[in-house]
């Protein structure tokens, strides 16, 4: 489970797990639908690696991902 840190904008949230930080990013991808991908980030919300570590299709919004994965 992730911990919510703060909202960055209407499509991104900064999360933490232990001492690590992550960005959860929502996109509505043409021809494949909505998805939320999670990327490693700094404490200030800058992505450090664009290889996603979590998330995927099936989340209709950033809020639905947060509801299932933030504790």
Number of C-alpha atoms within 10 A of each C-alpha: 12 17 16 17 15 13 14 14 9 11 14 20 21 26 25 20 12 8 6 12 23 30 27 24 21 24 17 14 10 7 6 8 12 17 19 26 22 22 21 23 20 14 16 10 19 14 16 13 11 11 11 15 13 12 17 14 15 12 20 15 17 20 16 12 20 19 9 11 13 13 9
